[in-house]
């Protein structure tokens, strides 16, 4: 086995070289530029490195930049994927962001300092080099490189966030504690006064609920002046839904002006889907196992968390150049279902919520869809035709949707649902502004 150790820290470099020398011919260099020179020389001599350990934090040229260059050299030389060097990043415990970036840029694994022989051997035993640990014939592994087209080693922002989520480098936002406490008290049958006392702790929630109760949609002869009066007028079901919406609205706040429109549209779509889900249930008199409003509100949670993660990593300079919003959304749309389902599982939501996130725009993937999924699927289509600024959805006819057929929604009922959604969106949009 032929090995290259790259580390600017002498002690770490010598320690790795000593450990890995037991496995084969081991060369050590102290920086990225020297690594590129050695790597290129080995490729030209048709005697490439099997393994590269690459310190992430190095001066002049850091590990991630070096990694990208090494992968480019392999691509230019036409090295097939299965014959490329195994590259492992060496990092500290506090460097999770760079691990995410490096994995996305093409490294195979990472080694965390302080390391020891057993840790490194375990990593190698789970790599493509497993068969080379004891008896390697390099000529069997590295034949004449086949000619392949050049493929630039770039970092996919979506994959970076997903990878970070899997290894714990990207942290999920915490569920709003006010909503969690309120819903828990509601389940236990706590009376209006105690519920009101809890909500009074948050001025934003209290004022928004009072404002909603005095809107034309709910307005009575006299105005609500207290939170107790507002809850009484709205009813507990609507109060719960609005508390969830108010608390979740904070998730869509973004400091980056670049993504402000994306987050704004995503919020309007999610809110519209929530209102639509509730309206479908009320119109059809459906009783679901979960709250339809919350299911609709969370169906696109995968998009939200992905965009949040991308925005944060971009702010830290993890991606070179400007990200194309159109291309970015294509990738987000392709991955958000599976990712959203994983997020809701992490938050311990029930299977009905998870299924709605996973299949809300792919009903054909489910043999026997539940009413919860059908409701969210229909409401999602309705939201796309109502608030989404996407010409691609102009041709959508919700009355032709498979979910409409399975729910047996009539054209008259669709009109009734659309009217409810329109009225509620006006009220809530004004109240959240």
Secondary structure, 3 states (H helix, E strand, C coil): CEEEEECCCHHHHHHHHHHHHHHCEEEEECCHHHHHHHHHHHHHCCCCCCEEEEECCCCCCCHHHHHHHHHHHHHHHCCCHHHCCEEEEEECCCCHHHHHHHHHHCCCEEEECCCCHHHHHHHHHCCCCHHHCCCCCHHHHCCCCCCCCCCCCCCCHHHHHHHHHHHCCCCCCCCCHHHHHHHHHHHCCCCHHHHHHHHCCCHHHHHHHHHHHCCCCCCCCCCCCCHHHHHHHHCHHHHHHHHHHHHHHHHHCCCCHHHHHHHHHHHHHHHHHHHHHHHHHHHHCCCCCCCHHHHHHHCCHHHHHHHHHHHHHHHCCCCCCCCCHHHHHHHHHHHHHHHHHHHHHHCCCCHHHHHHHHHCCCHHHCCCCCHHHHHHHHHHHHHHHHCCCCHHHCCCCHHHCHHHHHHCCCHHHHHHHHHHHHHHHHHHHHHHC
